[in-house]
Amino acid sequence: MSGTHFGLIEAGGTKFVLGIADADGAILQRHRIPTLDAHETMSAACDWFRSHDLPFAGFGIAAFGPLDLDKASPNWGSITRTPKPGWSGANLVQPFADAFGCPVAIDTDVNGAALAEARWGGGRGKRLCVYLTIGTGVGGGAVVDGRILHGLSHPEMGHMRLPRHPDDTGFAGACPFHGACLEGLASGPAILARWGKSLSELTSGGTEQQMIAWYLAQAVCNLQAILEPDCIIFGGGVMATPGLLGLVQSEADILGAGYFVGKASAIVMAPGFGEDAGLMGAFALAGSA
C-alpha cells in the first residue's frame, strides 16, 4: 500500500474493529479484536497497526463512552464512568499518539457514525441527522449543519427516561446507573435479562419485538420533539433483527399522532454504511485530526 493512510478504530464494549483507509476513505484492511482489559486491548490494537509498517497521517477513534472530550482537560481522550469493568479512566488517545507520532481525533462511536452518515451516507444533504445505536449499549449522536453536536460533553441519548410499556412494569431495567432508561430497557443485555435470548432469536413480530419497537418509537418521538431531525438512523446489533426497523417506523407514526413535521416512516432509516458506519465514523474523525 502506498500514499496517505489513516488508522481507524471503532472501540466497542464487545470488540474493537480496526481499519486502515486511504485518503479517499476506501477501507483497505479490517481486523477485529475482543474488548478485554484496557491495557491488553490497546496493546493488541497498536501491535496490529504497527505490523503494517506504514506512516499514518492520523488516527480516528470512534469509541464507546462516556468520554472526556474537553481538550483543556488533563484527561482528554479518556473514558469516564462506564459500566464496562476496568475501563473507567482508560485513555484511548495517548497509546496511538505515542506509538505513531501523528494527530489522533476521538469522539463517541455514535457521533462518529452520525458524522459519516451525514457527510456521505443516509443523512447526506440533511440539515440535522441523528444516529442511534442499539446494541450492547444504547447511544446517540447528532450532526447539525455538518457539525457534531456537543454541550458540556457529548449527548447521552441512551439514558433518556421513557414511560414503561404496560406489559413490562416488573422489569427493573439493566442500566447500572438509571435502571429503566432507554439503554436499560432496549439494549441487548436488557433483552437477554428478560427473555434469555437475543431479539432475533425470538418470534418474528412477537410480543417481545413489539415491546422493544415501542420503546424505540418512544425515543424517536422524544428526538422529534426536541430536535425535529431530517433523519434518524438506527444501527447496532439489535437492529439487525429482521422486521424491527419497520415496527419502529409504524409505532413511531402512531405515537407521534401526526404532530411532527417529519413522518417517522420517512425519516427513520437504516445506516447507509451498514456495518462500516463505525469505521467510516473513525475516518471522518481522522480527517479532522
C-alpha angles and dihedrals in degrees: 000000000000136000130038117345134189127200114227126199125183100188110198133173092247103030143003114230111204127194145171119217135184124231091275094055097255107149106229101177135020132189136170129210128178118254103247125154116332099253095046094045096047092046091051091049093050091047092054093052091043091053090067092061093217133146106239122210091203147327130239121201120195102185145177112251169087090263135188101235098169104116090201090060121097086224096054110148094024130123110243124195107351130161087224103108115242097009104090107113095012112144112222099183105051099062091058094041090052095044099046107021096224136112116285125199124194138186136144118297091244094048089051092048091046090053093049093047091047093051102039112357141053093326096051110135092014121123096214121025124182122194121197124186118201110192138092084346133008121239140157139201134185135208117201119191090341097311128107112245114243133165125166083334136337121311118272099204092157090069099056112129119243138190112261121254107246091239094048105058094113095061113093094202131249102248110108091208105040107010104208103032121126091277091045092053107033109027124107093258091050090053092049091047091057103038108013092235139077116262092251090056092057126083111296109250090002128144093273093056091043090054094051090046088052091054093047090048089054087055090050091053091048091052091047091051093050103035110006090215126200090229140007112202120199120205136157136088097288090057089060086077105116112252097007096113091053091050090052092050093050095045093047091052089053094046092045089058092206093294102118125074092230116068107222093223088059102041102036109084148150121263116278089219097046111196091357093065091100096048092045087051089054089050091052089051093045090056090055090054 
